[in-house]
């Protein structure tokens, strides 16, 4: 009987996870997965963070980008536009200096 986690044509098994795919039980399969292995494909999702008073400094934004943020969200309902303009300048400064993965979407 085929293993439920290794049925043909049901999953894509990356070669660095092959040792986990050849196990006898689902529990053993889950235990052998290496979460620190480098992925073969790029991430297909975005990490969107709402930028507010606690996260608008250049240092905090830099840490958020290093942690995976690639979409910055600003809520214009509760702040004056000059405040948000300064926040946008901080995000743009980091984008221009070292990071090219931040997306800007004006809505």
Secondary structure, 3 states (H helix, E strand, C coil): CCCCCCCCCCCCCCHHHHHHHCCCCHHHHHHHCCCCCCCCCCCCCCCEEECCCCCCCHHHHHHHHHCCCCEEECCCCCCCHHHHHHHHHHHHHHHHHCCCCCECCCC
